[in-house]
């Protein structure tokens, strides 16, 4: 297998660390660049002792010349930090951006949810939403992939098959609990682990940008509009997301039909596992893997509860980004992933 040269911009965060952990075992990848302004000139293996003897690189400051020498770049930078780098590198390398900067199709929608100007609106038309289960063919040809948000991944996979068939009412409710790693490694009173030790707390109710992301992608993928009532919560464990999605059916539907729709939609998707009726996902079953587990329960005649579990740092971030790389580079979709 021919190796492709890959760089990671922002290699010292949670997501950057997961990219490194997974990519060192990828047979088709040569990591040639890892950047971090905070750890510049320090050995990558000093920050990640589990990689000692596996990666000889030193963290560098970002330079567009160095990044442009790669074939693929993962941008693992905080929100709104990707604009200038994407403008630097677009057309020179193929980019997988893990921020939310290019997930919306219009600058107006981005600005209404993130409350900041979009600084590269001309590139939005170039961006492909990086959910392989829905947009795999487009991802293969993409020069810029917008890696999905962690919460939207599970909620979209739960909602898409039934929305596509026009079976659900447009009002959708979702409650999701995430580990504290979703807030990143930068210390703050609201993101530090101690703020949720022995605790669980909701945040950004009604204003979380992932609400708009789910609505926009379901509309794009199915042509059907929906309104999402979303309650994100953070709890005192490090990794994982468990989401419960409440869907109201337009008419009575049989369990057999529901099961058939999910199986048909994801039968060729290596990382979506549909559980048998009456069996429900748990985050411990997906930890450190790229799987999204999906279970469901028909409540009465017209309400279905869909439950998904995934690792927010893997299928919700780094693993999904590598899944996208595999499609873009022509590797097997599951190469280097479990």
SULTAMO-V260937 format. One record per residue. SS is DSSP state (h for helix, s for strand, l for the rest). PSI is psi in degrees with one decimal (999 if undefined). Layout:
ss = (SS SS)
psi = (PSI PSI)
//
This chain:
ss = (l l l s s s s s s l l l l h h h h h h h h h h l l l l l s s s s s s s l l l l l l l s h h h h l h h h l l l l l l s l s l l l h h h h h l l l s s s s l l l l l l l h h h h h h h s l l s s s s s l l l l l l l l l h h h h h h h h l l l l l l h h h h h h s s s l l h h h h h h h h h h l l s s s l l l h h h h h h h h h h h h h h h l l l s l l s s s s s s s s s h h h h l l l l l l l l l h h h h l l l s s s l l l l l l h h h h h h h h h h h h h h l l l l s s s s s s s s s l l l l l s s s s s s s s s l l l l l h h h h h h h h h h h h l l l l l s s s l l l l l l l l h h h l l l l l l s s s s s s s s l l l s s s s s s s s l l l h h h h h h h h h h h h h h h h l l l l l l l l l)
psi = (125.1 134.4 143.1 145.8 125.2 139.0 150.2 116.0 113.2 53.0 0.0 -0.7 -179.6 -49.2 -40.7 -40.4 -39.2 -39.9 -45.2 -45.9 -40.4 -39.7 -26.7 -19.3 4.4 120.0 -14.8 9.5 136.7 114.4 117.2 -9.3 133.2 122.9 151.4 120.1 -31.8 -31.5 19.9 136.4 -0.7 148.4 137.3 -38.9 -16.1 -35.0 -32.5 83.3 -24.6 -12.7 6.8 132.2 -2.3 -26.6 120.6 4.1 161.0 142.0 138.1 159.2 151.9 129.4 131.2 -29.2 -41.7 -42.1 -36.4 -14.3 -11.0 166.9 -35.4 141.8 130.9 122.8 105.8 55.6 155.6 166.0 136.3 7.0 -7.0 -18.6 -54.6 -36.1 -40.5 -41.2 -36.7 -40.8 -15.0 131.5 -15.8 -38.9 166.0 134.5 135.0 109.0 120.9 1.4 179.7 9.6 -24.1 22.1 -24.9 150.8 -18.3 146.1 -35.2 -45.1 -42.0 -48.2 -31.2 -25.8 -33.7 -10.2 39.5 149.3 145.3 123.6 5.8 54.3 -26.6 -17.7 -6.1 -36.6 -17.3 -18.9 135.8 132.4 123.9 51.1 98.9 -31.2 -22.9 -33.3 33.1 -43.4 -39.7 -36.8 -39.2 -35.1 -5.3 146.9 -18.7 118.1 130.1 102.2 134.7 160.0 158.0 -48.5 -48.0 -31.8 -53.3 -39.0 -40.9 -44.6 -33.1 -36.0 -34.0 -51.6 -39.4 -35.7 -40.9 -37.6 0.7 29.4 -14.6 153.4 155.6 -14.3 116.0 134.6 140.0 133.3 126.4 139.4 127.3 151.9 161.0 -12.6 -18.9 -18.5 -3.4 175.3 -11.9 121.6 139.8 157.6 -28.6 -17.5 -15.4 149.0 -33.7 -20.3 -17.6 11.5 128.1 35.9 160.4 134.4 140.3 157.9 155.6 38.1 128.2 -12.3 2.5 128.2 -22.8 -20.2 -53.4 -33.5 -46.9 -47.9 -43.9 -41.0 -37.4 -41.2 -43.3 -41.4 -27.0 -18.3 3.2 130.2 145.0 160.6 121.8 125.6 111.7 129.2 92.9 145.2 150.5 141.7 173.6 42.3 159.9 -48.0 150.5 150.5 130.3 122.5 138.7 119.1 128.3 115.1 134.3 123.6 149.5 -23.4 168.2 139.3 146.2 150.4 -35.9 -40.5 -42.4 -49.9 -40.4 -39.5 -43.4 -43.4 -42.6 -42.0 -35.6 16.8 -27.6 13.6 110.7 -15.2 12.8 119.4 115.8 118.2 153.7 153.6 133.3 -3.1 133.6 147.3 155.4 147.4 -28.7 -21.3 -13.6 -3.4 134.8 15.3 169.4 16.2 146.6 116.9 139.2 126.2 164.4 160.2 126.2 115.7 103.6 -156.7 -28.3 11.3 130.7 130.5 121.1 130.0 129.5 149.2 139.8 164.4 117.5 -23.8 -14.2 -86.4 -27.9 -1.3 -94.0 -43.1 -42.7 -36.2 -39.7 -35.6 -41.0 -42.8 -45.4 -43.8 -42.0 -36.6 -4.8 16.8 163.3 141.1 -29.6 12.1 129.1 9.3 153.5 999)
//
